[in-house]
């Protein structure tokens, strides 16, 4: 037997439906610049940070600041540094 829809799920569905008219479905959206991606471990778990800002330099700087903040946490290691990723 199917479980009843909870109030939280109903609100989530209604919010998603309310936002549908805001989508531009005529064409495929593409990023103006490539995203900056960082992959590593944070607090002992695999972590990925993907930033897509207008400036790749700003995104890379922000990723570097986040990684510097994470280095102080136990269990955090950097697998790779911020790398540009081509838009897909």
Number of C-alpha atoms within 10 A of each C-alpha: 3 4 5 7 8 9 9 8 11 11 11 12 11 10 11 11 10 10 9 10 9 7 7 9 9 6 6 6 8 9 12 11 15 19 24 26 19 24 17 17 17 18 13 12 11 13 14 12 14 16 20 19 16 13 14 17 12 14 20 22 14 15 21 15 11 13 20 12 10 17 14 10 12 10 12 18 19 17 11 11 15 21 16 19 15 10 12 7
